[in-house]
Each structure stands twice: as structure tokens, then as C-alpha cells.
Amino acid sequence: MTEGELLSLSLESFARSGAVVRVWSSVLEEQLILAADNAHVVPGECRIVYRAEELRELAGLLPEGLMDVHRVKKVFRGRIVSA
């Protein structure tokens, strides 16, 4: 999948695409992994991984809120779920 094809996907399409993408976040000032819900991520990946299902929960957060959530995810290495 090319970068252009990836950028043209809706979140729902990305969730089913099997894609794993490394991105730089200027808000979080670090590299992250964005992964489709059905993607295989290498065990032991050192960067924080956000699945498509988690991205749905983060949509609309202000930068400060995103940074707070990211700090917690980083410490606990967990995943974000609906409240």
C-alpha cells in the first residue's frame, strides 16, 4: 500500500487494512506505530502502538488531553477502551 493510498483511507477502512505504519507525532514529539485492528505487530515493539479502535476513542481530543492519555498508555503499556 502506498502512502497516498493509506492517507486516502477512512478510519474504518484503515481498521480492516492490515496496515502497520510508523509515524512522527509533533504533538507527542515521538514516533508511534498506528496499526489496523487486524494487523500483526511485532512482539516486543518498543514504540507505543495505537490500534484503529483506539484512534476512534482519541478523535476530538485537544492536544493536552492526547498528551495525558499517551503518558498513561506509555507507563502502563495498555490499550484505550471505551468508558
Order of alpha helices (4+ residues) and beta strands (2+ residues): alpha-alpha-beta-beta-beta-alpha-alpha
